[in-house]
Amino acid sequence: MVSGASSWLARSRAFRTLLSDAQLAVRLLREPAVPAWVKAVPFAALAYVLSPFDLLPDVLPVIGQLDDLGVMILGLKVFLGLCPSGAVAFHRTEIAHRRPFTPMSEAADIIEADFRRE
């Protein structure tokens, strides 16, 4: 009975992680600091799922759908891995504080100064 409960908790934790990664990915897709070629990764995974050509056809019960689910999860993880770490950290913090989406400020890396010759 204990193993059943711990298995349920592990699946629940994995599902929560997947949902938080998806929320982070949606924010990063809107982030200007993320290169366009990186933003193409989740769309490539989605195109594979929607295409009629599959490695494992969807007519096979369960296995065909697991193939599509695996490709989507892999695309999500690869996308998050390729995103700039500063943008990922910024948006994870913003999500944790439940703030609405705002692009990462590039002004934080700039120091304004006036040059004076004396």
Number of C-alpha atoms within 10 A of each C-alpha: 5 7 8 9 9 11 11 12 12 12 11 12 12 12 12 12 12 15 12 14 17 16 14 19 21 12 20 25 18 13 20 13 16 17 13 11 9 18 19 14 20 22 15 14 20 15 12 16 19 11 9 9 10 13 9 13 14 17 9 9 9 9 13 15 16 13 16 21 14 13 18 21 16 15 19 20 17 14 20 21 12 15 19 14 12 11 19 21 12 14 24 17 12 17 16 8 9 9 10 10 14 11 15 17 12 9 8 7 7 8 6 7 6 5 6 5 4 3
